[in-house]
Amino acid sequence: MARDFIVTPWEVKGEVDYDKLVKQFGTSIISDSLFNKIKKHTGKLHYMLRRKIFFSHRDLDILLNEYEQGKKFALYTGRGPSGHTHMGHIIPWIFTKWLQDAFDAPLYFQITDDEKFLCKPKLTKEETKKFSYENALDLIALGFNPKKTFIIIDTEYSKTLYNIAIQVAKKVTASNAKSVFGFTNETNIGMYFWPAMQAAPCFLPSILSGEKIRTLIPAAIDQDPYWRIARDVAPKLGYLKTAAIHCTFLPALTGPKGKMSTSEGMQSTIFTTDDEKTVKNKIMKYAFSGGKDTLEEHRKHGGNPDIDISYQWLRFLEENDKKLKNIYNDYSSGKLLSGELKQILVNKLNNFLKKHREKKQKAKKQLDKFILKD
């Protein structure tokens, strides 16, 4: 029997039963036929689809049917700028970049500096603005198309967003907001209005183009509640319901439960700002091991990659299926030791982050090409 777990947009705790979560949220598992339909248009499934890291959806089938009829769609995702970008944020963005390339789709990327100012008591407006631009550079560094990628910093695009948000807000009651988001009488009134701002980019491509365009949101499944209000309101305002494709959580370094988050402690999180030494120290010291207690026992019986965090992270980061399978088999047989497996992850992360930091520096010169302003 699965242990109790909690999944909300703000908190993930316990050992998540994804089948149970799909039923709770009312989403759908991506079927083999839907995977095949994606493959028909892209030629090859992204490794995160092959491994079912992206596993759940809302109306992805409808969106693909429309695409086959020649109808365009837009991508929409975002980031709450409460700190430095970490690898848990990067994973869905890597997949979003593939979607943009594979379907030649524009991306609207919302950076919610207003929401983080409202919901984080210790964060100032200046801090959220600073993190907004730093997080934007992390996105640009992944190679998104500047002609098709539009970064929205809420407080800098508020004139446009607000005019959409008030239309949404008029259709949503406080009771709706309480039931979906868990707001209470102690929640500040800014947070009661803010979901309307979050919904606005769902409809922005339609408004800017003058034609009905469905949006597709790639994100971790804990963010799904945010879009329920947008989907409920869409037909009332004459828009198409936004579709979504959900991924599982990149686990915390310290254990196989929950997800990686700064709320679980800095030691369980790898940031894009971490240098090579910091990355190695965190992995070697904190990454939960599926290995045996002694070298002799490990060589004889092998380790358990299904609970080993270094292997689990490689599922999210290593594109080569054959290489990943060899690591799984070698670790299971005892040929590969826990320390050696951790070193493979260290090398993978540091190679990625070294290149990422170089691209992030170059991205500073491109920033203005991406930012949408009123």
C-alpha positions in Angstrom: 0.0 0.0 0.0 1.4 3.4 -1.0 2.4 5.7 1.8 0.6 9.1 2.2 2.1 11.9 0.2 1.3 15.6 -0.4 1.5 17.3 -3.8 0.6 21.0 -4.1 2.1 23.9 -6.1 4.0 24.8 -3.0 4.9 21.5 -1.3 5.8 17.9 -2.3 6.3 15.4 0.5 6.4 11.7 0.8 6.7 8.9 -1.7 4.6 10.0 -4.6 2.3 7.5 -6.2 1.9 9.0 -9.7 -1.0 6.7 -10.7 -2.9 7.8 -7.6 -1.9 11.5 -8.2 -3.2 11.3 -11.8 -6.6 10.1 -10.5 -6.6 12.9 -7.8 -5.8 15.6 -10.2 -8.0 14.2 -13.0 -5.3 14.2 -15.6 -4.6 11.4 -18.1 -1.6 9.1 -18.6 0.1 9.5 -22.0 -0.9 6.4 -23.9 1.3 4.5 -26.3 -0.8 5.7 -29.2 -0.3 9.3 -28.1 3.5 8.7 -27.9 3.3 7.2 -31.4 1.4 10.3 -32.6 4.1 12.6 -31.2 6.8 10.4 -32.8 5.0 10.7 -36.2 5.6 14.4 -36.2 9.0 14.6 -34.5 10.7 11.6 -36.0 12.1 10.5 -32.7 10.8 10.7 -29.2 12.7 12.9 -26.7 14.5 10.7 -24.1 12.2 12.2 -21.4 9.2 10.8 -23.3 10.9 7.4 -24.0 11.5 7.1 -20.2 8.1 8.4 -19.3 9.6 11.2 -17.3 6.8 13.2 -19.1 3.9 10.9 -18.4 0.7 12.8 -17.9 -1.4 15.3 -19.8 -4.5 17.4 -20.3 -5.9 17.6 -23.8 -2.6 16.8 -25.5 -4.6 14.5 -27.8 -6.9 17.3 -28.8 -3.9 19.6 -29.5 -2.2 17.1 -31.7 -5.3 16.4 -33.6 -5.7 20.1 -34.3 -2.0 20.3 -35.2 -2.6 17.6 -37.8 -5.4 19.8 -39.3 -2.9 22.6 -39.7 -3.7 24.6 -36.6 -0.8 26.2 -34.7 -0.2 26.0 -31.0 2.0 28.0 -28.6 4.0 26.8 -25.6 3.6 28.4 -22.2 5.6 27.8 -19.0 7.5 29.9 -16.5 9.4 30.4 -13.3 8.8 32.0 -9.9 12.0 34.1 -9.3 12.5 33.4 -5.6 16.2 32.4 -5.9 18.8 31.0 -8.2 17.8 28.5 -10.9 18.4 24.8 -10.0 18.4 21.6 -11.9 14.8 20.9 -11.1 13.8 24.0 -13.1 16.2 23.2 -15.9 14.8 19.7 -16.7 11.3 20.8 -18.0 13.0 23.7 -19.9 15.2 21.3 -21.7 12.1 19.4 -22.9 10.3 22.7 -23.7 13.3 23.6 -26.0 12.8 20.3 -27.8 9.1 20.9 -28.2 9.8 24.4 -29.6 12.3 23.0 -32.2 10.2 19.9 -33.1 6.9 21.8 -33.6 8.3 25.2 -34.6 6.2 26.6 -31.8 6.5 30.0 -30.1 7.2 30.0 -26.3 5.7 32.5 -23.9 7.7 32.3 -20.6 6.2 34.0 -17.6 8.5 35.1 -14.8 6.2 35.7 -11.8 8.1 38.4 -9.8 4.7 39.7 -8.5 3.6 36.4 -7.1 7.0 35.7 -5.3 6.9 39.2 -3.8 3.3 38.5 -2.6 3.8 35.0 -1.2 7.4 35.2 0.2 7.4 37.5 3.2 11.2 38.0 3.3 11.6 38.7 -0.4 11.7 42.4 -1.5 10.6 43.7 -4.9 14.2 44.4 -5.7 15.2 40.8 -5.0 12.5 39.3 -7.1 13.4 41.6 -10.0 17.1 40.7 -9.7 16.3 37.0 -9.7 13.9 37.5 -12.7 16.7 38.6 -14.9 19.1 36.0 -13.7 16.6 33.2 -14.2 15.8 34.6 -17.7 19.5 34.2 -18.6 19.4 30.5 -17.5 16.5 30.0 -19.9 18.2 31.8 -22.8 21.4 29.8 -22.2 19.6 26.6 -23.2 19.4 27.9 -26.8 15.8 29.0 -27.3 15.0 30.7 -30.5 15.0 34.5 -29.9 12.5 35.0 -32.7 10.0 32.6 -31.2 10.7 33.0 -27.4 8.9 35.8 -25.4 9.9 36.3 -21.8 7.3 38.0 -19.7 8.4 39.6 -16.4 5.0 40.3 -14.8 5.6 43.7 -13.4 7.2 44.9 -16.7 4.3 43.6 -18.8 1.6 44.3 -16.4 -0.4 46.7 -18.6 -1.1 43.9 -21.1 -1.5 41.1 -18.5 -3.7 43.1 -16.3 -6.2 43.8 -19.0 -6.5 40.0 -19.6 -6.4 39.2 -15.9 -9.4 41.3 -15.0 -11.5 39.4 -17.5 -10.4 36.1 -15.9 -10.9 37.5 -12.3 -14.4 38.5 -13.0 -15.3 34.8 -13.7 -13.6 33.4 -10.6 -15.0 33.6 -7.0 -13.1 33.6 -3.8 -14.6 30.2 -3.1 -13.0 28.9 -6.3 -9.6 30.3 -5.3 -9.9 28.8 -1.8 -10.8 25.4 -3.1 -8.1 25.2 -5.7 -5.2 27.0 -4.0 -6.0 26.5 -0.3 -6.2 30.2 0.4 -7.5 31.2 3.9 -8.7 34.4 5.6 -5.0 35.1 6.5 -3.9 35.0 2.8 -3.2 38.5 1.5 -5.6 39.8 -1.1 -2.8 40.1 -3.7 -2.6 36.3 -3.8 -6.4 36.0 -4.3 -6.1 38.0 -7.5 -2.8 36.6 -8.7 -4.1 33.3 -10.3 -5.8 35.6 -12.8 -2.4 36.9 -13.8 -1.1 33.4 -14.0 -3.9 32.5 -16.4 -3.4 35.5 -18.7 -0.5 34.1 -20.8 -2.8 31.1 -21.7 -4.7 33.5 -23.8 -2.0 35.9 -24.8 -1.0 34.2 -28.1 -4.7 34.4 -29.2 -4.9 38.1 -28.3 -1.7 39.1 -30.0 -2.4 37.1 -33.2 -6.1 37.8 -33.4 -6.8 34.1 -34.0 -7.7 31.2 -31.6 -4.5 29.5 -30.6 -4.3 26.7 -28.0 -1.4 26.8 -25.5 0.5 23.8 -24.3 2.2 23.9 -20.8 5.1 21.6 -20.1 5.7 21.5 -16.3 6.0 19.3 -13.3 2.7 17.8 -12.3 2.6 19.7 -9.0 1.9 22.9 -11.0 -1.3 21.5 -12.6 -3.7 23.1 -10.1 -2.7 26.6 -11.4 -4.3 25.8 -14.8 -7.6 24.5 -13.6 -9.0 28.0 -13.2 -7.6 29.0 -16.6 -9.2 25.9 -18.2 -12.6 26.6 -16.5 -12.6 30.2 -17.5 -11.4 29.8 -21.2 -14.7 28.9 -22.8 -16.5 31.6 -20.9 -14.1 34.2 -22.4 -14.2 32.6 -25.9 -10.7 31.0 -25.8 -9.5 27.4 -26.2 -8.7 25.5 -23.1 -4.9 25.3 -22.5 -3.4 21.8 -22.8 -0.6 20.5 -20.5 2.1 17.8 -20.4 3.4 16.9 -17.0 6.7 15.4 -15.8 7.7 13.6 -12.6 9.9 15.2 -10.0 13.7 15.3 -10.0 14.2 13.8 -6.5 16.1 15.5 -3.7 19.7 14.4 -3.4 19.1 13.3 0.1 16.5 10.6 -0.6 14.2 9.0 -3.2 11.0 10.7 -1.9 9.5 14.1 -2.9 11.3 16.4 -5.2 14.5 18.6 -5.2 13.7 21.9 -3.7 15.4 24.6 -1.7 12.9 24.0 1.0 14.5 20.6 1.6 17.8 22.3 2.3 20.7 23.8 0.2 22.6 20.5 0.4 19.9 18.7 -1.6 19.8 21.2 -4.4 22.2 21.7 -7.4 22.1 25.3 -8.6 23.3 26.5 -12.0 25.5 28.9 -10.0 27.3 26.0 -8.2 31.0 25.6 -9.1 32.6 22.3 -9.9 33.9 21.7 -6.3 30.5 22.5 -4.8 28.7 20.1 -7.1 31.2 17.3 -6.3 30.9 17.9 -2.6 27.1 17.9 -2.6 26.9 14.7 -4.7 29.5 12.8 -2.8 28.3 13.8 0.6 24.5 13.9 0.2 23.4 11.8 -2.7 21.4 8.9 -1.3 23.0 5.6 -2.3 21.4 2.3 -3.3 24.7 0.5 -2.7 25.4 -2.2 -0.1 27.0 -1.5 3.3 30.4 -3.1 2.5 32.5 -3.4 -0.7 32.4 -7.1 -0.5 28.6 -7.2 -0.2 28.2 -4.7 -3.0 30.5 -6.7 -5.4 28.6 -9.9 -4.6 25.0 -8.7 -4.6 25.2 -5.4 -6.5 23.4 -2.1 -5.8 19.8 -1.0 -6.3 19.7 1.7 -9.0 15.9 2.1 -8.6 16.5 3.9 -5.3 20.0 5.3 -5.9 19.7 9.0 -6.5 22.8 9.3 -8.7 21.2 6.9 -11.1 17.8 8.5 -10.9 19.3 11.9 -11.7 21.1 10.3 -14.7 17.7 9.2 -16.0 16.9 12.9 -16.3 20.2 14.0 -17.7 21.8 11.2 -19.7 20.4 11.3 -23.3 22.1 8.1 -24.4 19.8 5.1 -23.7 22.5 2.5 -24.2 24.9 4.3 -21.9 22.2 4.6 -19.2 21.3 0.9 -19.5 25.0 -0.1 -19.1 25.2 2.0 -16.0 22.1 0.3 -14.6 23.4 -3.2 -15.4 26.9 -2.6 -14.0 25.5 -1.1 -10.8 23.0 -3.9 -10.3 25.7 -6.6 -10.8 28.2 -4.9 -8.4 30.7 -4.1 -11.2 30.1 -0.4 -10.6 30.6 1.0 -7.1 28.5 3.7 -5.5 31.3 6.2 -5.4 32.0 5.5 -9.1 28.3 6.0 -9.9 28.4 9.3 -8.0 31.4 10.4 -10.0 29.6 9.7 -13.3 26.9 12.1 -12.2 29.4 14.7 -11.0 31.1 14.6 -14.4 27.8 14.8 -16.2 26.6 17.8 -14.1 29.9 19.7 -14.2 30.2 19.3 -18.0 26.7 20.6 -18.5 27.1 23.4 -16.0 30.4 24.6 -17.3 29.0 25.0 -20.8 25.8 26.4 -19.4 27.6 29.2 -17.5 29.5 30.1 -20.6 26.3 30.4 -22.6 24.7 32.3 -19.8 27.4 35.0 -20.0 26.8 35.3 -23.8 23.1 35.5 -23.1 23.4 38.8 -21.4 23.9 40.4 -24.8 20.7 38.8 -26.1 18.5 39.5 -23.2 16.6 42.5 -24.8 15.7 40.3 -27.8 13.6 38.0 -25.5 11.9 40.3 -23.0 8.4 41.4 -23.8 7.5 44.9 -22.6 4.4 47.1 -22.8 
